Amino acid sequence: MTGETISFDDFLKVDIRVGTVVEAHPFPEARKPAIKLVIDFGDEVGQKKSSAQITVHYAPEELVGRQVMAVTNFPPRQIGPFMSEVLTLGFADVAGAVVLAQPGKVVPNGERLM
């Protein structure tokens, strides 16, 4: 099942950008295991925070310097004591654990998905 059909204009409303993780910390207060990220999306968007349930495949120390993709125009969401400002994107593996969505090559921070 693929979901509801949307127009190209609807797709353009979703602002998906690439950024580089500049900080990553364990998030033990989260209900589900998660990592707190600070992601640099370049001058236009700046640095944003995200909570990501990616602990099966990633440790905080290996995330710093890695480029990730995120939706940058959703409203912020309170997750326990943490305000998540962007939705970091990923795909479930066969066991349901999240694998980060990343560009295949390094691109400038803040570059928008085309």
N, C-alpha and C positions, 0 to 999 in steps of 0.2 A: 504494500500500500504506500502511495506516495504523498498523500495529503491533498489539501485543497489547492486547486489551480489558482495562481495569482497572475496579475499582469506584470509586465516588465517594469512599469512605473512603481508598482508595489515593491518589487525587488530593490529598486533604487533607493527606497526609503530606509532600507536596512544598511547602516553604516558599518561595514566590516573592514577593519584596518589591521595592519601588522605593527607589532611593537616588540621591543626587547625587554625581557625581564631584568630589572635592576636590583630587585630585592625579592627574596622568597623565605618565608618563615613557616614553621609548623603552626597549625591552628587547632590546638587541642580542645578549645571551647565549642567547636562546631559539632552538631549532632552526628553528622557523617564525617569520616576522616577527610580532611582538606588541608590545603596549603594556601597561605595568604601571599599574594603576589603584588608587587608594584611594577607596573609595565610602562615603559617610556614610548609614547606614540609620536614623538617629535614635537616641533614647535606649535603646530596648529591645535593639537589635542592636549599635549602635555603628558604628565605622568598620572596614571589612574591605578586604583586598587581593585583587586579581584580576589574572590575566594574560589578555588578550583578543587574539585574532588578528583584529584589525580595521584593520590598517594600510592596506588598499586604499582605504577610504572615509573614514578619520579620521586626523587628526594629533593628537598629545598636547595641543597648546595649544588646540584647538577642543573638547576633551572636558570641560574643567573647567567646572563649573556645569550640565552636562547631566544630566538624570535618565535612569537606566537601570534595567533589571529584572535580577534575579539570583536564583538558587537559593541560599538562605542556610543550608540544613541538610545539605549534602553534607560529607563529611569534607575537611579541607584536603588539598591536593595539591602535592607538590614539583615545581616546573618549573624545572630547572636550579638556580641559586642562590636562587630566589624561591619562597616558600610562598604559593600561591594559596588563599584562604580561602572564596571564593564563586565560583559559575559565572555569569559575565555572559552573558545570553541574547541571541541574534540569529538571523537567518534568512539563508540563502544567496541571493544574487542570481543572475541567469541565468549568470553566469560563475563562481559558487561563492564569491565574496567575501562576508564577513559584514557584514550591516546590523543595527545594534543594535535590540533590542526596547525600545520606550519607550512610556510612557503618552501619550495624545493631549493631555492637559492636565496642568499641574503639580498634583501631589498631595503630601501630607505624606511626608517621608522615613520609611521603615519600613512604609508601608502595604502590606498583604498582598493579593496577587491573589485576587479573589473569583470 
